Amino acid sequence: MESQEHIHYAMLMRVMGYDYGVYKKQYDSNAQACKALNSLAFSNGDNIDLFNLLEILLGRDLSRNEAREKAIQYSEEHGTDKTVVMTIAGATNSKIDYSAFEKGDGRMCTLSEEIALENEKKGKAEGKAEGKAEGIIETGLDVGLSEQDILERLQKKLDISLQKAQEYVSRFGKRTV
């Protein structure tokens, strides 16, 4: 416990740093232990398909359309089981037409299309929030508000965390100054 004479709101960050240090030490210790095992390998084909598809769909090296096409191709080439596709839907928080499975058309394509649509919706919502944030920041700077006041307005108007508000200020505040 840290003793302080005054309240300092950044104390949470210091405590998080301490926690990170402990977790990092545990991770490094476990990583060293796992190196001794050579590499872990899955023997169950469904597990292999699951992790390969997650890597394709959640990886950042491909565009959404490329990832979708690659996932469909992988699924069709490997005959991915419907339980794996359903698990992918849950893991990626995607909607899927389960009745398609009952009809025998539970292809990866259905899931991939849903993922693409949901990602597109999220992207549009994030874009709108960024536009609103930029407007609030520009207006705040134009009328001479302090950074703290701008942060509070961002949090209140956009219903976002302090951290997200700080990200917006660092991104858009410098351009408008």
N, C-alpha and C positions, 0 to 999 in steps of 0.2 A: 504494500500500500504506500502510495506517495503522499507525503505530508506537504500541504501547501497552505499559504496564508490567504490566497485569493482563488476564486473559481477560475479555472482555465479550461475552456471548452475543447481544447485540443488534446486533453488528457486521454480521451478515448483513443485517439490515434496512437499515443504512446503505449497504451495497454494492448492495442491490437498488434503493435510492433513486438511487444514481449511475447504474445501468443504466437505470432508468426515464427519467432525465433525458436520456440519450443517445437512447433510442428515441423519446421525445416530440419531441425536436428533429428527428429524421429524419422522423417522422410529419408534423410541421408543415410541413417543407420539401416533402415529397411532396404534401401537401394543397394547398399554394399552387400547385405545378406542375399539379395536376389541375384546379384551378379555371380555369386558362387553357384547358382543353379543353372548356368548357361542361360538359355532363354526359355520362357514358358510357352508351351504350344497347346492348342486346342485339338482334341481328337474328334470331337463331335462336329459333324458337318454343319448343323444348324447354328452352333456357336460361331463357327468360322464365317458363315454367311451373315450372321447378325453383325459382327464387328466389321466385316468388310463393307457392308452396306452403310453402317453408321459412319464409317470413315469417308465413304464417298459423299454421302448426303450432308454431313456436317463439316466437312473439310472446307477450307477457305481458298484452296488453290484453283477451284473450278467455279465458273459462273453457275447460277441456279439451273439454267437450261442444260448446260453441259453435265452437271451433277445428276440431273434428272435422267438424261439420256443414258449416262453411264450406269446408273442404278438399275434402270429398266433392262439394259443389255445384260448386266451381271445377273439379275434375277432370272431372266429367261434362259441364259446359258447354263446356270447352275440349278435350275428348277427349285428356286427358293420356296420353302414350305410356308403355308399360309400363317402359321403361328409366328414365324420370324417376321413376316410382313406386318402382322398385327402388333408385335412387340416394337417394331420400328415406328409404327404409327403412335404408340404410346410414348416412346422415348423422345420422339420429335414433336410431341404434342400436336399431332395432326389428326384431322378427321378422316375417316375412311368409310366407304360403303361396304358394310359387313354382309349385306345381302348379296353382293357380287360374289362373295366366297361361296355362298350356298348354291349359286347358279354355276359355279365352277369357273368364274371369270375373275378371280381374286388376284389379278396380276399386280405387279409392282407399279404399273402405270397409274392405276387409280390412286395409290398412295402418293406417288411422286407429283401428280397434278395437284393434289390437295396441299402438299408441302409448298409447291411453287405459289399457289394462290395465297396461302397464309403468309408466306414470306413477303409477298408483294403488298399485302394489306399492312403488315407491320412496317414495312419500309415507307409507305405513304403516311402512316400515322406518325412515325418518327420525323419525317420531313416536315409535316405540319407543325409539330412541336418545336422543331428547330427554327422554323420561320417565325413562330410566335415569340420564341425566346430572343431571337435576334432583334425583333421589333421592340420588345420590352427593354432590352439592353441599350439599344440606340436611343430610345426615348429617355430612358433614365440618365444616360450620359449627357444628352442634349439639355436636360433641365437641371443638371448638376447634382444628381443624387450620388450618395456615397456607394461604394461597392457593396457594403453590408445591406443598404436599403434595396439595391438592385437584386441581391441574392434573395432577400425576403420576398420581394415582389414575384420573382420567378417561382419560388417555392409555393407561394399562395395561389398565383394565377394558373400555373401549370400542374399543380399538385405533384411536385417532384421532390426528391431528396436534396439535401444541402450539397451533397457530392455532385449530383447531376447539374444543379444550378451553377456550381463552381466550374464544371466542365464547359458549360455554355458561356460563362463570363470569360473564361480563358480563351475560348475559341472565337467568340464574336466581339468581345470587348476590345481586343487589340486592333482589329480591323477598323473599328469605328472611331477610335481615338485620334 
